[in-house]
């Protein structure tokens, strides 16, 4: 994989809504759960596309006896015909068929950060991003409920969530 990409649930301090904090090297971004879920969807799709592209590349060269350059152009044309994702993601995500290695990859980008994942790593990352988005939505509800309970102060609630964040690492 690449440098570690961290994502965790949090709250947008401006309006108290659910959010996720992305940290990847020098890149830091506060994201909505919807954008995080869109990213997870795109990671899963890229993993599947990369594997399908490798299979298609092998079939074109082995069965049809098409040279690799022609097969590569065919795959690029097919990629261009795939529908665009319906919602913007937090990362630029690209399915890659390594024609030299005959291995599928998923490339991810955000700002100056770049990474390369195997399809399994991309799926694992998608699962983690999905969990972070769901946790952010649950955390906001829990913060609200705890705030309604007169035994805890706002500081107590923040300490509780700080402790919970530490246990996730």
N, CA and C atoms as a LAMMPS dump frame, in Angstrom:
ITEM: TIMESTEP
0
ITEM: NUMBER OF ATOMS
507
ITEM: BOX BOUNDS ff ff ff
-5.0000000000000000e+02 5.0000000000000000e+02
-5.0000000000000000e+02 5.0000000000000000e+02
-5.0000000000000000e+02 5.0000000000000000e+02
ITEM: ATOMS id mol type element x y z
1 1 1 N 0.838 -1.178 0
2 1 2 C 0 0 0
3 1 3 C 0.881 1.237 0
4 2 1 N 0.327 2.339 0.263
5 2 2 C 1.022 3.62 0.26
6 2 3 C 1.143 4.135 1.686
7 3 1 N 1.535 5.371 1.84
8 3 2 C 1.477 5.967 3.174
9 3 3 C 0.094 5.71 3.744
10 4 1 N 0.013 5.628 5.034
11 4 2 C -1.25 5.292 5.655
12 4 3 C -2.262 6.425 5.498
13 5 1 N -3.447 6.044 5.082
14 5 2 C -4.564 6.965 4.952
15 5 3 C -5.457 6.718 6.166
16 6 1 N -5.634 7.743 6.985
17 6 2 C -6.495 7.616 8.161
18 6 3 C -7.821 8.299 7.898
19 7 1 N -8.893 7.672 8.328
20 7 2 C -10.203 8.307 8.315
21 7 3 C -10.897 7.923 9.61
22 8 1 N -11.53 8.908 10.225
23 8 2 C -12.221 8.618 11.477
24 8 3 C -13.457 9.491 11.573
25 9 1 N -14.388 9.028 12.371
26 9 2 C -15.612 9.787 12.583
27 9 3 C -15.33 10.976 13.484
28 10 1 N -16.056 12.043 13.251
29 10 2 C -15.943 13.238 14.087
30 10 3 C -17.219 14.052 13.907
31 11 1 N -17.186 15.253 14.39
32 11 2 C -18.319 16.174 14.264
33 11 3 C -17.804 17.46 13.641
34 12 1 N -18.558 18.023 12.731
35 12 2 C -18.207 19.31 12.149
36 12 3 C -18.468 20.375 13.208
37 13 1 N -17.414 21.016 13.682
38 13 2 C -17.55 21.985 14.778
39 13 3 C -18.363 23.214 14.375
40 14 1 N -18.518 23.461 13.086
41 14 2 C -19.275 24.635 12.646
42 14 3 C -20.773 24.481 12.872
43 15 1 N -21.279 23.245 12.687
44 15 2 C -22.729 23.078 12.8
45 15 3 C -23.161 21.82 13.557
46 16 1 N -22.201 21.044 14.073
47 16 2 C -22.527 19.868 14.87
48 16 3 C -23.001 18.664 14.078
49 17 1 N -22.836 18.702 12.76
50 17 2 C -23.274 17.569 11.936
51 17 3 C -22.203 16.486 11.886
52 18 1 N -22.623 15.314 11.456
53 18 2 C -21.702 14.189 11.316
54 18 3 C -20.643 14.512 10.274
55 19 1 N -19.421 14.089 10.542
56 19 2 C -18.32 14.316 9.613
57 19 3 C -17.272 13.232 9.811
58 20 1 N -16.368 13.141 8.855
59 20 2 C -15.223 12.241 8.945
60 20 3 C -13.979 13.059 8.651
61 21 1 N -12.925 12.789 9.401
62 21 2 C -11.663 13.491 9.211
63 21 3 C -10.704 12.575 8.459
64 22 1 N -10.278 13.024 7.284
65 22 2 C -9.299 12.319 6.465
66 22 3 C -7.935 12.92 6.738
67 23 1 N -6.965 12.067 7.059
68 23 2 C -5.578 12.494 7.238
69 23 3 C -4.703 11.565 6.414
70 24 1 N -3.944 12.176 5.496
71 24 2 C -3.056 11.401 4.633
72 24 3 C -1.826 12.26 4.378
73 25 1 N -0.769 11.974 5.105
74 25 2 C 0.422 12.807 5.004
75 25 3 C 0.058 14.243 5.351
76 26 1 N 0.423 15.201 4.49
77 26 2 C 0.105 16.598 4.77
78 26 3 C -1.342 16.971 4.451
79 27 1 N -2.071 16.063 3.838
80 27 2 C -3.45 16.341 3.441
81 27 3 C -4.391 16.037 4.599
82 28 1 N -5.244 17.002 4.91
83 28 2 C -6.266 16.807 5.939
84 28 3 C -7.557 17.421 5.405
85 29 1 N -8.661 16.698 5.544
86 29 2 C -9.938 17.199 5.035
87 29 3 C -11.068 16.717 5.916
88 30 1 N -12.039 17.587 6.132
89 30 2 C -13.261 17.245 6.839
90 30 3 C -14.308 16.903 5.782
91 31 1 N -14.84 15.696 5.838
92 31 2 C -15.727 15.184 4.805
93 31 3 C -17.1 14.837 5.359
94 32 1 N -18.102 14.95 4.533
95 32 2 C -19.441 14.509 4.931
96 32 3 C -19.507 12.991 4.831
97 33 1 N -20.373 12.353 5.618
98 33 2 C -20.533 10.903 5.48
99 33 3 C -20.94 10.489 4.053
100 34 1 N -21.723 11.321 3.39
101 34 2 C -22.114 11.01 2.012
102 34 3 C -20.929 10.932 1.078
103 35 1 N -19.994 11.854 1.214
104 35 2 C -18.793 11.848 0.37
105 35 3 C -17.909 10.652 0.714
106 36 1 N -17.862 10.292 1.985
107 36 2 C -17.071 9.138 2.41
108 36 3 C -17.678 7.853 1.845
109 37 1 N -19.004 7.739 1.881
110 37 2 C -19.671 6.564 1.312
111 37 3 C -19.487 6.51 -0.209
112 38 1 N -19.508 7.663 -0.872
113 38 2 C -19.275 7.699 -2.316
114 38 3 C -17.854 7.217 -2.629
115 39 1 N -16.91 7.576 -1.783
116 39 2 C -15.527 7.129 -1.965
117 39 3 C -15.427 5.618 -1.784
118 40 1 N -16.1 5.092 -0.78
119 40 2 C -16.102 3.641 -0.554
120 40 3 C -16.703 2.917 -1.761
121 41 1 N -17.788 3.458 -2.281
122 41 2 C -18.415 2.865 -3.471
123 41 3 C -17.437 2.852 -4.638
124 42 1 N -16.733 3.969 -4.855
125 42 2 C -15.803 4.066 -5.969
126 42 3 C -14.582 3.162 -5.786
127 43 1 N -14.129 2.983 -4.559
128 43 2 C -13.028 2.046 -4.307
129 43 3 C -13.431 0.621 -4.663
130 44 1 N -14.641 0.241 -4.262
131 44 2 C -15.132 -1.113 -4.582
132 44 3 C -15.267 -1.289 -6.096
133 45 1 N -15.824 -0.282 -6.76
134 45 2 C -16.002 -0.364 -8.211
135 45 3 C -14.654 -0.426 -8.919
136 46 1 N -13.691 0.376 -8.486
137 46 2 C -12.372 0.372 -9.12
138 46 3 C -11.686 -0.98 -8.954
139 47 1 N -11.837 -1.593 -7.783
140 47 2 C -11.245 -2.922 -7.568
141 47 3 C -11.826 -3.93 -8.563
142 48 1 N -13.146 -3.911 -8.714
143 48 2 C -13.801 -4.833 -9.653
144 48 3 C -13.411 -4.517 -11.097
145 49 1 N -13.365 -3.232 -11.442
146 49 2 C -12.996 -2.848 -12.816
147 49 3 C -11.562 -3.253 -13.141
148 50 1 N -10.649 -3.047 -12.202
149 50 2 C -9.251 -3.401 -12.448
150 50 3 C -9.109 -4.901 -12.7
151 51 1 N -9.806 -5.701 -11.897
152 51 2 C -9.754 -7.16 -12.103
153 51 3 C -10.391 -7.557 -13.428
154 52 1 N -11.51 -6.931 -13.782
155 52 2 C -12.168 -7.237 -15.055
156 52 3 C -11.295 -6.811 -16.234
157 53 1 N -10.625 -5.668 -16.097
158 53 2 C -9.748 -5.202 -17.172
159 53 3 C -8.588 -6.153 -17.402
160 54 1 N -8.019 -6.695 -16.326
161 54 2 C -6.927 -7.655 -16.468
162 54 3 C -7.424 -8.926 -17.16
163 55 1 N -8.602 -9.376 -16.746
164 55 2 C -9.173 -10.575 -17.386
165 55 3 C -9.428 -10.319 -18.87
166 56 1 N -9.957 -9.149 -19.192
167 56 2 C -10.227 -8.807 -20.588
168 56 3 C -8.931 -8.682 -21.381
169 57 1 N -7.916 -8.072 -20.78
170 57 2 C -6.621 -7.958 -21.44
171 57 3 C -6.055 -9.343 -21.764
172 58 1 N -6.111 -10.242 -20.788
173 58 2 C -5.629 -11.607 -21.015
174 58 3 C -6.429 -12.336 -22.077
175 59 1 N -7.734 -12.166 -22.066
176 59 2 C -8.581 -12.825 -23.059
177 59 3 C -8.293 -12.296 -24.457
178 60 1 N -8.137 -10.979 -24.564
179 60 2 C -7.855 -10.385 -25.874
180 60 3 C -6.526 -10.865 -26.437
181 61 1 N -5.506 -10.923 -25.593
182 61 2 C -4.186 -11.318 -26.087
183 61 3 C -4.055 -12.831 -26.262
184 62 1 N -4.673 -13.604 -25.366
185 62 2 C -4.52 -15.057 -25.421
186 62 3 C -5.51 -15.729 -26.374
187 63 1 N -6.748 -15.311 -26.346
188 63 2 C -7.782 -15.963 -27.147
189 63 3 C -7.912 -15.335 -28.532
190 64 1 N -7.977 -14.005 -28.577
191 64 2 C -8.134 -13.321 -29.861
192 64 3 C -6.808 -13.085 -30.562
193 65 1 N -5.721 -13.283 -29.843
194 65 2 C -4.364 -13.057 -30.363
195 65 3 C -4.162 -11.61 -30.819
196 66 1 N -4.777 -10.695 -30.095
197 66 2 C -4.61 -9.263 -30.357
198 66 3 C -3.344 -8.822 -29.635
199 67 1 N -2.557 -7.963 -30.285
200 67 2 C -1.343 -7.484 -29.615
201 67 3 C -1.734 -6.617 -28.413
202 68 1 N -0.797 -6.49 -27.463
203 68 2 C -1.088 -5.799 -26.203
204 68 3 C -1.469 -4.337 -26.398
205 69 1 N -0.856 -3.66 -27.37
206 69 2 C -1.201 -2.253 -27.6
207 69 3 C -2.645 -2.113 -28.064
208 70 1 N -3.077 -2.962 -28.964
209 70 2 C -4.457 -2.917 -29.44
210 70 3 C -5.416 -3.281 -28.314
211 71 1 N -5.069 -4.318 -27.559
212 71 2 C -5.916 -4.707 -26.424
213 71 3 C -5.991 -3.579 -25.406
214 72 1 N -4.873 -2.905 -25.161
215 72 2 C -4.86 -1.776 -24.231
216 72 3 C -5.759 -0.645 -24.703
217 73 1 N -5.724 -0.345 -26.005
218 73 2 C -6.606 0.698 -26.554
219 73 3 C -8.07 0.298 -26.429
220 74 1 N -8.354 -0.992 -26.618
221 74 2 C -9.732 -1.479 -26.464
222 74 3 C -10.204 -1.268 -25.023
223 75 1 N -9.358 -1.607 -24.068
224 75 2 C -9.726 -1.458 -22.659
225 75 3 C -9.944 0.014 -22.315
226 76 1 N -9.079 0.888 -22.829
227 76 2 C -9.265 2.323 -22.581
228 76 3 C -10.583 2.817 -23.166
229 77 1 N -10.935 2.311 -24.352
230 77 2 C -12.209 2.701 -24.965
231 77 3 C -13.389 2.197 -24.128
232 78 1 N -13.281 0.97 -23.647
233 78 2 C -14.343 0.403 -22.805
234 78 3 C -14.466 1.211 -21.52
235 79 1 N -13.335 1.563 -20.9
236 79 2 C -13.37 2.395 -19.686
237 79 3 C -14.086 3.714 -19.944
238 80 1 N -13.833 4.3 -21.098
239 80 2 C -14.463 5.574 -21.442
240 80 3 C -15.972 5.47 -21.581
241 81 1 N -16.468 4.277 -21.825
242 81 2 C -17.914 4.067 -21.988
243 81 3 C -18.614 3.727 -20.673
244 82 1 N -17.83 3.5 -19.619
245 82 2 C -18.441 3.225 -18.32
246 82 3 C -19.101 4.499 -17.808
247 83 1 N -20.242 4.37 -17.144
248 83 2 C -20.885 5.575 -16.623
249 83 3 C -20.044 6.205 -15.511
250 84 1 N -20.12 7.521 -15.435
251 84 2 C -19.404 8.243 -14.379
252 84 3 C -20.096 7.987 -13.05
253 85 1 N -19.335 7.992 -11.952
254 85 2 C -19.95 7.829 -10.63
255 85 3 C -20.989 8.934 -10.399
256 86 1 N -22.096 8.604 -9.726
257 86 2 C -23.166 9.586 -9.538
258 86 3 C -22.853 10.709 -8.556
259 87 1 N -21.934 10.511 -7.638
260 87 2 C -21.616 11.544 -6.649
261 87 3 C -20.103 11.678 -6.539
262 88 1 N -19.61 12.89 -6.301
263 88 2 C -18.162 13.063 -6.196
264 88 3 C -17.594 12.377 -4.961
265 89 1 N -16.402 11.828 -5.127
266 89 2 C -15.726 11.138 -4.032
267 89 3 C -14.66 12.044 -3.423
268 90 1 N -14.159 11.646 -2.272
269 90 2 C -13.126 12.41 -1.575
270 90 3 C -11.747 12.187 -2.182
271 91 1 N -11.582 11.103 -2.91
272 91 2 C -10.318 10.779 -3.56
273 91 3 C -10.555 10.642 -5.061
274 92 1 N -9.53 10.927 -5.835
275 92 2 C -9.582 10.54 -7.253
276 92 3 C -9.149 9.082 -7.269
277 93 1 N -9.936 8.261 -7.918
278 93 2 C -9.717 6.815 -7.892
279 93 3 C -9.686 6.307 -9.324
280 94 1 N -8.702 5.473 -9.623
281 94 2 C -8.54 4.987 -10.984
282 94 3 C -8.235 3.486 -10.974
283 95 1 N -9.012 2.736 -11.747
284 95 2 C -8.721 1.313 -11.948
285 95 3 C -7.588 1.212 -12.965
286 96 1 N -6.615 0.355 -12.684
287 96 2 C -5.449 0.221 -13.552
288 96 3 C -5.217 -1.256 -13.854
289 97 1 N -5.011 -1.543 -15.131
290 97 2 C -4.621 -2.882 -15.553
291 97 3 C -3.156 -2.807 -15.956
292 98 1 N -2.301 -3.359 -15.143
293 98 2 C -0.872 -3.328 -15.438
294 98 3 C -0.552 -4.283 -16.572
295 99 1 N -0.371 -3.754 -17.787
296 99 2 C -0.154 -4.659 -18.921
297 99 3 C 1.201 -5.342 -18.855
298 100 1 N 2.187 -4.744 -18.221
299 100 2 C 3.486 -5.414 -18.07
300 100 3 C 3.437 -6.495 -17.001
301 101 1 N 2.758 -6.204 -15.895
302 101 2 C 2.711 -7.142 -14.775
303 101 3 C 1.528 -8.09 -14.863
304 102 1 N 0.532 -7.71 -15.674
305 102 2 C -0.73 -8.469 -15.766
306 102 3 C -1.414 -8.557 -14.397
307 103 1 N -1.292 -7.461 -13.642
308 103 2 C -1.922 -7.397 -12.32
309 103 3 C -2.835 -6.187 -12.259
310 104 1 N -3.941 -6.318 -11.534
311 104 2 C -4.839 -5.174 -11.364
312 104 3 C -4.382 -4.289 -10.207
313 105 1 N -4.59 -2.997 -10.349
314 105 2 C -4.256 -2.028 -9.309
315 105 3 C -5.364 -0.992 -9.198
316 106 1 N -5.387 -0.319 -8.07
317 106 2 C -6.26 0.833 -7.882
318 106 3 C -5.357 1.972 -7.446
319 107 1 N -5.355 3.05 -8.243
320 107 2 C -4.584 4.231 -7.885
321 107 3 C -5.511 5.226 -7.202
322 108 1 N -5.002 5.843 -6.129
323 108 2 C -5.773 6.855 -5.413
324 108 3 C -4.936 8.13 -5.332
325 109 1 N -5.631 9.268 -5.365
326 109 2 C -4.975 10.567 -5.342
327 109 3 C -5.809 11.547 -4.519
328 110 1 N -5.132 12.429 -3.819
329 110 2 C -5.763 13.6 -3.2
330 110 3 C -4.643 14.608 -2.954
331 111 1 N -4.775 15.781 -3.536
332 111 2 C -3.735 16.783 -3.405
333 111 3 C -2.409 16.221 -3.876
334 112 1 N -1.378 16.37 -3.057
335 112 2 C -0.044 15.887 -3.415
336 112 3 C 0.153 14.402 -3.13
337 113 1 N -0.812 13.778 -2.489
338 113 2 C -0.673 12.38 -2.085
339 113 3 C -1.148 11.442 -3.2
340 114 1 N -0.398 10.384 -3.378
341 114 2 C -0.728 9.365 -4.373
342 114 3 C -0.473 8.002 -3.755
343 115 1 N -1.262 7.028 -4.18
344 115 2 C -1.055 5.689 -3.663
345 115 3 C -1.505 4.63 -4.655
346 116 1 N -1.016 3.429 -4.453
347 116 2 C -1.376 2.288 -5.286
348 116 3 C -1.809 1.159 -4.369
349 117 1 N -2.97 0.592 -4.658
350 117 2 C -3.538 -0.477 -3.848
351 117 3 C -3.807 -1.693 -4.72
352 118 1 N -3.763 -2.853 -4.109
353 118 2 C -4.285 -4.045 -4.788
354 118 3 C -5.803 -3.969 -4.686
355 119 1 N -6.531 -4.724 -5.506
356 119 2 C -7.989 -4.72 -5.367
357 119 3 C -8.45 -5.112 -3.962
358 120 1 N -7.774 -6.076 -3.339
359 120 2 C -8.156 -6.466 -1.972
360 120 3 C -7.911 -5.336 -0.983
361 121 1 N -6.804 -4.614 -1.136
362 121 2 C -6.547 -3.468 -0.267
363 121 3 C -7.592 -2.373 -0.485
364 122 1 N -7.997 -2.176 -1.736
365 122 2 C -9.026 -1.173 -2.03
366 122 3 C -10.361 -1.567 -1.385
367 123 1 N -10.695 -2.841 -1.431
368 123 2 C -11.927 -3.312 -0.787
369 123 3 C -11.859 -3.133 0.728
370 124 1 N -10.706 -3.445 1.297
371 124 2 C -10.518 -3.278 2.741
372 124 3 C -10.634 -1.8 3.12
373 125 1 N -10.047 -0.934 2.324
374 125 2 C -10.141 0.494 2.572
375 125 3 C -11.596 0.958 2.453
376 126 1 N -12.313 0.444 1.467
377 126 2 C -13.726 0.806 1.291
378 126 3 C -14.544 0.401 2.513
379 127 1 N -14.258 -0.754 3.049
380 127 2 C -14.976 -1.204 4.245
381 127 3 C -14.701 -0.262 5.414
382 128 1 N -13.452 0.119 5.582
383 128 2 C -13.087 1.021 6.674
384 128 3 C -13.768 2.379 6.493
385 129 1 N -13.814 2.885 5.266
386 129 2 C -14.46 4.17 5.003
387 129 3 C -15.963 4.083 5.264
388 130 1 N -16.565 2.97 4.908
389 130 2 C -17.994 2.786 5.177
390 130 3 C -18.249 2.791 6.678
391 131 1 N -17.417 2.077 7.421
392 131 2 C -17.559 2.038 8.88
393 131 3 C -17.394 3.428 9.486
394 132 1 N -16.449 4.22 8.988
395 132 2 C -16.233 5.573 9.516
396 132 3 C -17.448 6.462 9.25
397 133 1 N -18.042 6.351 8.066
398 133 2 C -19.222 7.163 7.738
399 133 3 C -20.407 6.798 8.625
400 134 1 N -20.617 5.505 8.823
401 134 2 C -21.717 5.056 9.679
402 134 3 C -21.454 5.479 11.128
403 135 1 N -20.213 5.328 11.577
404 135 2 C -19.87 5.726 12.946
405 135 3 C -20.103 7.221 13.157
406 136 1 N -19.779 8.033 12.165
407 136 2 C -19.983 9.483 12.292
408 136 3 C -21.461 9.8 12.491
409 137 1 N -22.308 9.119 11.754
410 137 2 C -23.75 9.358 11.887
411 137 3 C -24.263 8.895 13.253
412 138 1 N -23.762 7.775 13.732
413 138 2 C -24.166 7.273 15.052
414 138 3 C -23.616 8.176 16.148
415 139 1 N -22.354 8.619 15.997
416 139 2 C -21.729 9.465 17.015
417 139 3 C -22.499 10.759 17.236
418 140 1 N -22.985 11.368 16.166
419 140 2 C -23.745 12.618 16.31
420 140 3 C -25.012 12.375 17.121
421 141 1 N -25.676 11.275 16.86
422 141 2 C -26.894 10.952 17.625
423 141 3 C -26.555 10.68 19.093
424 142 1 N -25.453 9.963 19.315
425 142 2 C -25.043 9.651 20.675
426 142 3 C -24.638 10.92 21.426
427 143 1 N -23.914 11.805 20.769
428 143 2 C -23.543 13.081 21.4
429 143 3 C -24.792 13.864 21.8
430 144 1 N -25.77 13.883 20.921
431 144 2 C -27.016 14.592 21.223
432 144 3 C -27.709 13.971 22.434
433 145 1 N -27.818 12.638 22.424
434 145 2 C -28.498 11.945 23.518
435 145 3 C -27.753 12.162 24.84
436 146 1 N -26.434 12.072 24.825
437 146 2 C -25.659 12.294 26.044
438 146 3 C -25.789 13.739 26.52
439 147 1 N -25.888 14.659 25.589
440 147 2 C -26.056 16.064 25.946
441 147 3 C -27.393 16.351 26.601
442 148 1 N -28.389 15.53 26.295
443 148 2 C -29.713 15.694 26.901
444 148 3 C -29.76 15.123 28.32
445 149 1 N -28.798 14.306 28.646
446 149 2 C -28.728 13.682 29.971
447 149 3 C -28.007 14.661 30.888
448 150 1 N -28.64 15.125 31.92
449 150 2 C -28.103 16.214 32.73
450 150 3 C -26.923 15.828 33.631
451 151 1 N -26.475 14.579 33.581
452 151 2 C -25.356 14.151 34.422
453 151 3 C -24 14.411 33.773
454 152 1 N -23.985 14.705 32.477
455 152 2 C -22.722 14.9 31.763
456 152 3 C -22.633 16.322 31.224
457 153 1 N -21.444 16.899 31.345
458 153 2 C -21.2 18.213 30.755
459 153 3 C -20.697 18.019 29.327
460 154 1 N -20.622 19.104 28.576
461 154 2 C -20.067 19.04 27.217
462 154 3 C -18.622 18.539 27.263
463 155 1 N -17.874 18.952 28.285
464 155 2 C -16.494 18.476 28.446
465 155 3 C -16.419 16.99 28.714
466 156 1 N -17.355 16.487 29.52
467 156 2 C -17.398 15.04 29.795
468 156 3 C -17.644 14.256 28.505
469 157 1 N -18.542 14.76 27.699
470 157 2 C -18.88 14.082 26.44
471 157 3 C -17.667 14.076 25.509
472 158 1 N -16.969 15.203 25.439
473 158 2 C -15.769 15.269 24.594
474 158 3 C -14.697 14.307 25.09
475 159 1 N -14.523 14.203 26.401
476 159 2 C -13.547 13.267 26.966
477 159 3 C -13.919 11.827 26.638
478 160 1 N -15.198 11.516 26.709
479 160 2 C -15.669 10.171 26.376
480 160 3 C -15.341 9.838 24.927
481 161 1 N -15.616 10.771 24.015
482 161 2 C -15.337 10.504 22.604
483 161 3 C -13.839 10.471 22.318
484 162 1 N -13.059 11.259 23.018
485 162 2 C -11.602 11.202 22.864
486 162 3 C -11.09 9.826 23.281
487 163 1 N -11.63 9.302 24.373
488 163 2 C -11.249 7.966 24.836
489 163 3 C -11.658 6.902 23.819
490 164 1 N -12.846 7.025 23.272
491 164 2 C -13.3 6.078 22.246
492 164 3 C -12.396 6.142 21.008
493 165 1 N -11.981 7.341 20.601
494 165 2 C -11.09 7.482 19.443
495 165 3 C -9.756 6.776 19.698
496 166 1 N -9.24 6.87 20.912
497 166 2 C -7.967 6.217 21.234
498 166 3 C -8.067 4.7 21.106
499 167 1 N -9.219 4.132 21.453
500 167 2 C -9.366 2.681 21.391
501 167 3 C -9.454 2.18 19.944
502 168 1 N -9.754 3.049 18.997
503 168 2 C -9.862 2.656 17.592
504 168 3 C -8.503 2.535 16.921
505 169 1 N -7.461 3.082 17.51
506 169 2 C -6.136 3.096 16.854
507 169 3 C -5.378 1.86 17.116
